[in-house]
């Protein structure tokens, strides 16, 4: 077991299956082998040059193996049989330009396996996924919640679902994690999941999420990229089938990470089997900047896609990132209770993204409580904590946070210590790992190679304070607390179990 492995992705041009710039303190070979399956598929099955992946010495390549499973590089998966009969629901908050009550409600269906009684006719937009993960369809509408602050029954495709969004300006709490991975008999990512068996993430992660979200002391949940390290959508579907309808009926938010674009971590080793975030964008259905003009109760929305997937990922230079969807698909800002969130992707340059951030900061400033609004805390959420692996250094979350903090509207939050950020990428759970004490938090210890810890933070802005509670399920020293934490939360909600958590942050909210 690698109990003390720590790495940082910060290179620009890889020469190996292991992307350049991974700084290892233990067993480089283990991480190198993590990419063998993906490299084998690229070379043996898809004809990519072996030099691109430093795979010319791979036995499967030298022996002209017919495929990577036969060669023993990739594991044969059992067929996955879906057992979920409920709708696969998404509820995301409306873009900040829309009324506070706005929410995007979506259902993803597997083509030919729609749940019993599902009726897509009431959605504004229904379509098969475009470009990637095309065995799915998306059904989505922007609507208004009738009573923010209360749970209200909503008919979603023929199923009655109780949906709650917090009252405007009230304190809220939510689960924020990054880089989750798992292994099952029917799914293993092309880049593996180092601690999957040891931490039992296939079961423990969805169990914890469901236990947290079934109580009324949680308002939302978030995943900050590298979502299940899934190139084709198979593992994502399997994981989502383990989430309860109650969990899915809560607000969620997400941003893509480097593996959501290129399964082998960066564009220099990308190939056309990668999803380039196209599957990601449609699966999670955030109400992003691309949906800016789609407002609730507008009959003109019918048939209009909330996405801009005009870029054909089969064309353009992968290395130059010419085949990525427009940046507006993954940039959004929204208000949940008394928090204004801004989400973005570091895969795009700052020159492309900065004007969007200026717009978000202007919105944040206008809605700050001291300016007559109802937002107390602003929070930036992104994936990359360092440059490299497809992100420029100035687009890594700590650096982009510094840029954000200087902009009009956001500067006012920074001046009162009310501007925070959360990130993933380096697979550790740590407060302020890059300085910026009491501002930044890394939440990516979810099973991948890294510090070897596993746990979940709760971001809490209730009671006139801003706090981050961290529940450590497995420590770096392999101390284990799953049963104690899970049983307590399942029975009583997370807030009754804070004696099992560490306070990463505890500050008064200031005007």
Order of alpha helices (4+ residues) and beta strands (2+ residues): alpha-alpha-alpha-beta-beta-beta-beta-beta-beta-beta-alpha-alpha-beta-alpha-alpha-beta-alpha-beta-beta-alpha-beta-alpha-alpha-beta-beta-beta-beta-beta-alpha-beta
